[in-house]
């Protein structure tokens, strides 16, 4: 089996396909989380904290 040099080092073609699929899924998951505001720390958190202290 021929080994291919990629960002993960020398891997087989099957491993390269698996790594690329995992990378694609991770990027899609991060993009979806960003669209839904999962990484926005200021979204609604401050208003909720203020209402509890009043």
C-alpha positions as CSV (number, residue, x, y, z in Angstrom):
1,X,0.0,0.0,0.0
2,X,1.4,3.4,-1.0
3,X,1.8,5.9,1.8
4,X,0.8,9.6,1.3
5,X,2.5,12.5,2.9
6,X,-0.1,15.0,4.3
7,X,-0.5,17.3,7.3
8,X,-0.8,14.2,9.6
9,X,2.5,12.7,8.4
10,X,2.6,9.6,6.2
11,X,-0.7,7.8,6.1
12,X,-2.5,5.3,3.9
13,X,-5.1,6.5,1.4
14,X,-7.9,5.0,3.6
15,X,-6.6,6.9,6.7
16,X,-6.4,10.1,4.7
17,X,-10.0,9.8,3.7
18,X,-11.1,9.2,7.3
19,X,-9.1,12.2,8.5
20,X,-10.5,14.5,5.8
21,X,-14.1,13.4,6.7
22,X,-13.5,14.1,10.4
23,X,-12.0,17.5,9.6
24,X,-15.0,18.4,7.4
25,X,-17.5,17.3,10.2
26,X,-15.6,19.3,12.8
27,X,-15.6,22.4,10.7
28,X,-19.4,22.0,10.0
29,X,-20.1,21.5,13.7
30,X,-18.1,24.6,14.6
31,X,-19.8,26.6,11.9
32,X,-23.3,25.5,13.2
33,X,-22.4,26.4,16.8
34,X,-21.1,29.8,15.7
35,X,-24.4,30.5,13.8
36,X,-26.4,29.6,16.9
37,X,-24.4,31.9,19.1
38,X,-22.7,29.2,21.2
39,X,-19.4,31.2,21.3
40,X,-21.1,34.5,22.0
41,X,-20.5,35.2,25.7
42,X,-22.5,38.4,25.6
43,X,-25.7,37.0,24.1
44,X,-28.4,37.3,26.8
45,X,-26.2,36.4,29.7
46,X,-25.9,39.9,31.1
47,X,-29.6,40.6,31.0
48,X,-30.4,37.4,32.9
49,X,-27.8,38.2,35.6
50,X,-29.2,41.7,36.0
51,X,-32.8,40.5,36.4
52,X,-31.8,38.2,39.3
53,X,-30.0,41.0,41.2
54,X,-33.0,43.4,41.0
